[in-house]
Amino acid sequence: MTAYTATVTVRLKHGVLDPEAETTKQALERLGFELDSLRSADRFEIDLEADSSEAARERADEMAERLLANPTIHDYDVEVDER
């Protein structure tokens, strides 16, 4: 078994209201920053052991599907790096 870190980034799908990002965008604009858009995201770093990077990716993907993301309103990405 090899040690891996899987990073799962969860974002709201385009078209889903993101009040946290909208509030942050407005605050940044009041501070003088010009933005086209801003989206919030949650990032989960999962340390795990697996036989291969593909097996680690599959486990992290299952975690995202079952708990970390709601597939109806979220998109997510999984990246796996060997520790």
Sequence and secondary structure as in RCSB ss.txt:
>XXXX:A:sequence
MTAYTATVTVRLKHGVLDPEAETTKQALERLGFELDSLRSADRFEIDLEADSSEAARERADEMAERLLANPTIHD
YDVEVDER
>XXXX:A:secstr
 EEEEEEEEEEE TTS  HHHHHHHHHHHHTT   S    EEEEEEEEEESSHHHHHHHHHHHIIIII  TTTEE
EEEEEEE 
